Amino acid sequence: MILNDDMTPAQPFHAYLRWLLLEKGKKLDITTWETYGRELWDFANYLHANDLAWDRPFESEGKSVVSVYRDWQAGDLKLEPSTINGRLERVVGMYEWAVLRGMTEKMPVSYSKVIVHGIESDFTHLTGGSRTLLSPDVLLDEWEKEPVFLTAEQVRIARSAIRSTAHRLLFDLMVRSGLRSCEARTFPRAYVFDPSARSDLKRGTLIEVALSPRDMEIKLKKPRTIHVPYSLMEEMHVYAQHERNRHVVAGRPQDALLLTEYGNAYSKGSAWKVMSDLGKRVGFRISPLMLRHSYAIHTLLLLRANPQIELEPLMYVRDRLGHENVQMTMVYLRQIERLLGAQALAMMEEFDNLYDVTPHLREYGANHSTSSL
């Protein structure tokens, strides 16, 4: 809810947010609700603090309330262009909605035509072609940013500095299986088992685990299959059987595998803080998203360097990460192509030596065709 000082709905912000979340027609993942609400609240709060009206007449780009808001974020707050543009897109969407409903006469921004290249086919997963779109001129120039990841040596240093078993497993679920933070911290206890009790599983293999939104938090509530290394499943089972029980609080059942020392599942903030504090101890930045990026980069490197593994690298990583299209996964490929050959090779070998990944992928590739992914 977006409210005025007298606790009445702040319009049009409140009504637009309600429409966006509940009435637009496109089902939004519940995890995006807070983001959209905060973006609109931030704009409304800025206008309120500076005694500006949202529907002030639009005279020129520089005098628009949206442009002033943009410049404040860039100049005073020094936010990244991608962060600013994300907020501006939500704000512009509100104005488009308001104009259609006659709440204001004119948009506070102008538009230019832009050509988007590399459209992906839903049937072939190949990219090509282009499309012309209208883009608000208020948006900042945004160069494609490299996904920030940890080198294999940084992964080794960070992992060796972790003392808590739960923290280490949280770290490994993201860096070794590509889980998002929300998925790693809500990974169900029910998914964990003793791999040595299964005659169909061999040490050093990858274990297929089907993730379901009925059991855990998954972005867009889209089920997918991930590959958990045998050794990681083994470590999670030992933790579940022994250490986890010491943190279970009577009368407070928890479905999540990983628990804090107080017997609670990790929250979004606590998982981020665990990785942030770890980064401070080892001297370089660490975030949950960086760990997921690291999985993608290193897995792509290994697959590209071992063509005998019968897996198409982009398709394999796309499916493990749960990307909606291969275009999203190609960002990692472009990052790899920026690395020097020797640097990429050394980084790949370090990661392989740390986790012994190549034999796992080779065996999986021998038993699964690319078309089945």
C-alpha positions as CSV (number, residue, x, y, z in Angstrom):
1,M,0.0,0.0,0.0
2,I,1.2,3.5,-0.8
3,L,-0.4,6.0,1.6
4,N,-0.4,9.7,2.3
5,D,0.5,11.2,5.6
6,D,-3.1,11.0,6.7
7,M,-3.1,7.2,5.8
8,T,-5.4,7.6,2.8
9,P,-4.3,6.0,-0.5
10,A,-1.7,8.2,-2.4
11,Q,-3.0,8.5,-5.9
12,P,-2.4,7.6,-8.6
13,F,0.4,5.6,-7.2
14,H,-1.7,3.3,-5.1
15,A,-4.3,2.7,-7.7
16,Y,-1.7,1.9,-10.4
17,L,0.1,-0.5,-8.1
18,R,-3.1,-2.3,-7.4
19,W,-3.9,-2.5,-11.1
20,L,-0.3,-3.6,-11.9
21,L,-0.3,-6.4,-9.4
22,L,-3.9,-7.6,-9.5
23,E,-5.8,-6.4,-12.5
24,K,-3.4,-6.1,-15.5
25,G,-3.9,-9.7,-16.5
26,K,-0.3,-10.9,-16.5
27,K,0.4,-13.0,-13.4
28,L,3.3,-11.6,-11.4
29,D,5.5,-13.6,-9.1
30,I,4.8,-12.6,-5.5
31,T,8.6,-11.8,-5.0
32,T,8.2,-8.9,-7.5
33,W,5.4,-7.2,-5.6
34,E,7.6,-5.6,-3.0
35,T,10.0,-4.4,-5.8
36,Y,7.3,-2.7,-7.8
37,G,5.8,-1.2,-4.6
38,R,9.1,0.2,-3.5
39,E,9.9,1.6,-6.9
40,L,6.6,3.5,-7.0
41,W,6.8,4.5,-3.4
42,D,10.3,5.9,-3.9
43,F,9.0,8.2,-6.7
44,A,6.0,9.3,-4.7
45,N,8.2,10.0,-1.7
46,Y,10.6,12.0,-3.7
47,L,7.8,14.2,-5.1
48,H,6.3,14.6,-1.6
49,A,9.7,15.6,0.0
50,N,10.3,18.2,-2.7
51,D,6.8,19.5,-2.9
52,L,6.3,18.4,-6.5
53,A,3.0,17.4,-8.1
54,W,3.1,14.2,-10.2
55,D,0.9,15.8,-12.9
56,R,2.9,19.0,-13.2
57,P,2.6,20.2,-16.9
58,F,5.3,18.8,-19.1
59,E,7.3,21.7,-20.7
60,S,10.6,20.0,-21.7
61,E,12.7,17.0,-20.9
62,G,14.9,18.8,-18.5
63,K,12.0,20.2,-16.5
64,S,9.9,17.1,-16.3
65,V,9.3,15.8,-12.7
66,V,10.5,12.4,-14.0
67,S,13.7,13.9,-15.4
68,V,14.4,15.7,-12.1
69,Y,13.8,12.4,-10.3
70,R,16.2,10.6,-12.6
71,D,18.9,13.3,-12.2
72,W,18.6,13.1,-8.4
73,Q,19.2,9.4,-8.4
74,A,22.2,9.7,-10.8
75,G,23.8,12.8,-9.2
76,D,23.0,12.6,-5.5
77,L,22.5,8.9,-4.9
78,K,25.0,7.8,-7.7
79,L,22.9,4.7,-8.5
80,E,23.8,2.4,-11.4
81,P,22.0,3.3,-14.7
82,S,20.3,-0.1,-14.7
83,T,18.8,0.5,-11.3
84,I,17.6,3.9,-12.3
85,N,16.1,2.7,-15.5
86,G,14.3,-0.1,-13.7
87,R,12.6,2.5,-11.5
88,L,11.9,4.9,-14.4
89,E,10.2,2.1,-16.4
90,R,7.8,1.6,-13.6
91,V,7.1,5.3,-13.3
92,V,6.6,5.8,-17.0
93,G,4.2,2.8,-17.0
94,M,2.2,4.6,-14.3
95,Y,1.9,7.7,-16.5
96,E,0.9,5.7,-19.5
97,W,-1.8,4.1,-17.4
98,A,-3.0,7.5,-16.1
99,V,-3.1,9.1,-19.5
100,L,-5.4,6.2,-20.8
101,R,-7.7,6.8,-17.9
102,G,-7.9,10.6,-18.4
103,M,-6.1,11.3,-15.1
104,T,-3.6,13.5,-16.8
105,E,-3.5,15.0,-20.3
106,K,0.1,14.5,-21.4
107,M,3.0,12.2,-20.8
108,P,6.0,13.8,-19.0
109,V,8.4,12.1,-21.3
110,S,9.0,11.8,-25.1
111,Y,9.8,8.7,-27.0
112,S,12.3,7.5,-29.7
113,K,12.4,4.5,-31.9
114,V,15.0,1.8,-31.0
115,I,15.8,-1.4,-32.9
116,V,16.3,-4.5,-30.7
117,H,18.4,-7.2,-32.3
118,G,18.8,-10.9,-31.5
119,I,15.1,-11.9,-31.0
120,E,14.9,-15.5,-29.9
121,S,12.6,-18.0,-31.7
122,D,10.3,-19.9,-29.3
123,F,10.7,-23.0,-31.4
124,T,14.4,-23.2,-32.3
125,H,16.0,-21.2,-29.5
126,L,18.1,-19.5,-32.1
127,T,18.6,-15.8,-32.1
128,G,18.2,-13.5,-35.0
129,G,16.0,-10.8,-36.5
130,S,15.1,-7.5,-35.0
131,R,12.1,-5.5,-33.7
132,T,11.4,-1.8,-33.5
133,L,10.2,-0.5,-30.2
134,L,9.4,2.9,-28.7
135,S,11.7,3.8,-25.8
136,P,11.3,6.7,-23.3
137,D,14.0,9.3,-23.9
138,V,14.2,9.8,-20.1
139,L,16.1,6.5,-19.7
140,L,19.9,6.7,-19.2
141,D,22.4,5.1,-21.6
142,E,23.1,1.7,-20.3
143,W,26.1,-0.3,-21.4
144,E,25.7,-4.0,-21.1
145,K,27.3,-4.9,-17.8
146,E,29.4,-8.0,-17.2
147,P,27.9,-10.4,-14.7
148,V,30.1,-10.2,-11.7
149,F,31.5,-13.5,-10.6
150,L,34.1,-15.1,-8.4
151,T,37.3,-16.7,-9.9
152,A,38.0,-20.3,-8.9
153,E,40.7,-19.1,-6.5
154,Q,38.2,-16.7,-4.8
155,V,35.7,-19.5,-4.5
156,R,38.4,-21.6,-2.8
157,I,39.4,-18.8,-0.4
158,A,35.8,-17.9,0.5
159,R,34.8,-21.5,1.0
160,S,37.8,-22.3,3.3
161,A,36.9,-19.2,5.4
162,I,33.3,-20.5,6.2
163,R,33.0,-22.1,9.6
164,S,29.3,-22.8,9.8
165,T,28.1,-25.9,7.9
166,A,24.8,-24.3,7.1
167,H,26.6,-21.3,5.6
168,R,28.9,-23.5,3.6
169,L,25.9,-25.5,2.2
170,L,24.1,-22.2,1.3
171,F,27.2,-21.1,-0.5
172,D,27.6,-24.4,-2.3
173,L,24.0,-24.7,-3.4
174,M,24.4,-21.4,-5.3
175,V,27.9,-21.8,-6.6
176,R,27.7,-25.6,-7.5
177,S,24.1,-25.9,-8.6
178,G,23.2,-22.4,-9.8
179,L,20.4,-21.8,-7.4
180,R,19.0,-18.3,-6.7
181,S,19.3,-17.1,-3.1
182,C,15.6,-17.6,-2.5
183,E,15.9,-21.2,-3.8
184,A,19.0,-22.1,-1.8
185,R,17.6,-20.8,1.5
186,T,14.2,-22.5,1.0
187,F,15.7,-25.7,-0.5
188,P,13.5,-28.4,1.2
189,R,14.7,-30.9,3.7
190,A,12.5,-33.4,1.9
191,Y,14.7,-33.3,-1.2
192,V,17.8,-34.5,0.7
193,F,18.7,-38.2,1.0
194,D,21.6,-40.5,1.5
195,P,23.0,-41.1,-2.0
196,S,25.0,-44.1,-0.8
197,A,21.7,-45.9,-0.2
198,R,20.8,-45.7,-3.8
199,S,22.2,-48.5,-6.0
200,D,21.6,-46.4,-9.2
201,L,23.9,-43.6,-8.0
202,K,27.7,-43.6,-8.2
203,R,30.1,-41.4,-6.4
204,G,31.2,-38.5,-8.6
205,T,28.0,-38.2,-10.5
206,L,25.4,-35.5,-10.8
207,I,22.0,-36.2,-9.1
208,E,18.9,-34.8,-10.8
209,V,16.7,-32.9,-8.4
210,A,13.3,-31.7,-9.6
211,L,12.4,-28.3,-8.0
212,S,8.7,-27.6,-7.5
213,P,7.2,-24.3,-6.4
214,R,4.9,-26.3,-4.1
215,D,7.9,-27.2,-2.0
216,M,10.0,-24.1,-2.1
217,E,10.4,-20.5,-3.3
218,I,11.1,-20.4,-7.1
219,K,11.1,-17.3,-9.2
220,L,8.0,-17.2,-11.5
221,K,6.9,-20.4,-9.8
222,K,8.5,-22.3,-12.7
223,P,9.5,-25.9,-12.0
224,R,12.9,-27.0,-13.2
225,T,15.5,-29.7,-12.7
226,I,18.9,-28.9,-11.3
227,H,22.0,-31.2,-10.9
228,V,23.4,-31.6,-7.4
229,P,26.8,-33.1,-7.2
230,Y,26.9,-36.5,-5.3
231,S,29.3,-35.0,-2.7
232,L,27.1,-32.1,-2.1
233,M,24.0,-34.3,-1.6
234,E,26.1,-36.4,0.8
235,E,27.1,-33.3,2.8
236,M,23.5,-32.1,3.0
237,H,22.4,-35.5,4.2
238,V,25.0,-35.5,7.0
239,Y,24.0,-32.0,8.0
240,A,20.3,-33.0,8.0
241,Q,20.8,-36.1,10.1
242,H,23.1,-34.5,12.7
243,E,23.8,-30.8,12.9
244,R,20.4,-29.5,11.8
245,N,18.6,-31.4,14.6
246,R,20.5,-29.3,17.1
247,H,18.8,-26.1,15.8
248,V,15.3,-27.5,15.5
249,V,13.0,-25.7,18.0
250,A,10.2,-27.8,19.5
251,G,6.8,-26.9,18.1
252,R,8.3,-24.9,15.2
253,P,8.5,-27.2,12.2
254,Q,10.6,-26.0,9.3
255,D,10.5,-27.4,5.8
256,A,13.7,-25.7,4.7
257,L,16.9,-27.7,4.9
258,L,19.2,-25.0,6.2
259,L,18.4,-23.4,9.6
260,T,20.0,-20.5,11.5
261,E,21.3,-21.1,15.0
262,Y,17.9,-20.0,16.3
263,G,16.0,-22.7,14.3
264,N,14.6,-20.4,11.6
265,A,14.9,-20.7,7.9
266,Y,17.2,-18.0,6.3
267,S,15.4,-14.9,5.2
268,K,16.4,-12.8,2.1
269,G,18.2,-10.4,4.3
270,S,20.0,-12.9,6.5
271,A,21.3,-14.9,3.5
272,W,22.6,-11.7,1.9
273,K,24.3,-10.7,5.2
274,V,26.0,-14.1,5.5
275,M,27.6,-13.7,2.1
276,S,28.4,-10.0,2.6
277,D,30.1,-10.7,6.0
278,L,32.0,-13.5,4.4
279,G,33.3,-11.1,1.7
280,K,34.4,-8.7,4.4
281,R,36.5,-11.5,6.1
282,V,38.2,-12.5,2.9
283,G,38.7,-9.1,1.4
284,F,36.6,-9.2,-1.8
285,R,32.9,-8.7,-2.4
286,I,30.5,-11.7,-2.3
287,S,26.8,-11.7,-2.9
288,P,24.3,-14.5,-3.6
289,L,23.9,-13.4,-7.2
290,M,27.7,-13.5,-7.7
291,L,27.7,-17.1,-6.7
292,R,25.0,-18.0,-9.2
293,H,26.9,-16.0,-11.9
294,S,30.0,-18.0,-10.9
295,Y,28.2,-21.3,-11.5
296,A,27.1,-20.2,-14.9
297,I,30.5,-18.8,-16.0
298,H,32.6,-21.8,-14.8
299,T,30.1,-24.4,-16.1
300,L,30.1,-22.8,-19.6
301,L,33.9,-22.6,-19.6
302,L,34.1,-26.3,-18.8
303,L,31.6,-27.4,-21.4
304,R,33.1,-25.2,-24.1
305,A,36.6,-26.6,-23.3
306,N,35.4,-30.2,-23.5
307,P,33.5,-30.7,-26.7
308,Q,33.5,-34.4,-26.2
309,I,30.9,-33.9,-23.5
310,E,27.7,-34.3,-25.5
311,L,25.9,-31.3,-24.1
312,E,25.1,-28.0,-25.8
313,P,26.7,-25.5,-23.3
314,L,24.1,-22.6,-23.6
315,M,21.1,-24.9,-23.5
316,Y,22.4,-26.9,-20.5
317,V,23.2,-23.8,-18.4
318,R,20.0,-22.1,-19.5
319,D,17.9,-25.0,-18.2
320,R,19.9,-25.4,-14.9
321,L,19.5,-21.6,-14.2
322,G,15.8,-21.6,-15.1
323,H,16.2,-18.8,-17.7
324,E,13.1,-18.0,-19.8
325,N,15.2,-17.9,-22.9
326,V,18.7,-18.5,-24.1
327,Q,19.2,-14.7,-24.7
328,M,19.5,-14.3,-21.0
329,T,22.2,-17.0,-20.8
330,M,24.2,-15.5,-23.6
331,V,25.3,-12.7,-21.3
332,Y,27.6,-15.2,-19.6
333,L,28.9,-16.4,-23.0
334,R,29.8,-12.8,-24.0
335,Q,31.6,-12.4,-20.6
336,I,33.7,-15.5,-21.3
337,E,34.6,-14.2,-24.8
338,R,36.0,-11.1,-23.2
339,L,38.5,-13.2,-21.2
340,L,41.9,-13.9,-22.7
341,G,42.4,-17.6,-23.8
342,A,45.0,-18.4,-21.2
343,Q,43.1,-16.6,-18.4
344,A,39.9,-18.5,-19.2
345,L,41.8,-21.8,-19.4
346,A,43.5,-21.3,-16.1
347,M,40.3,-20.3,-14.4
348,M,38.5,-23.3,-15.8
349,E,41.2,-25.7,-14.6
350,E,41.2,-24.2,-11.1
351,F,37.4,-24.6,-10.7
352,D,37.6,-28.2,-12.1
353,N,40.4,-29.0,-9.6
354,L,38.3,-27.5,-6.8
355,Y,35.1,-29.4,-7.5
356,D,36.1,-32.1,-10.0
357,V,33.2,-31.1,-12.3
358,T,34.2,-32.4,-15.7
359,P,33.8,-36.1,-14.9
360,H,30.3,-35.4,-13.6
361,L,29.3,-33.5,-16.8
362,R,31.0,-36.1,-19.0
363,E,29.0,-39.0,-17.5
364,Y,25.8,-37.0,-17.6
365,G,26.4,-36.0,-21.2
366,A,27.0,-39.6,-22.2
367,N,23.6,-40.6,-20.9
368,H,21.5,-37.6,-22.0
369,S,21.2,-36.1,-25.4
370,T,21.0,-32.3,-25.8
371,S,17.5,-32.5,-27.2
372,S,16.3,-33.9,-23.9
373,L,17.3,-30.9,-21.9
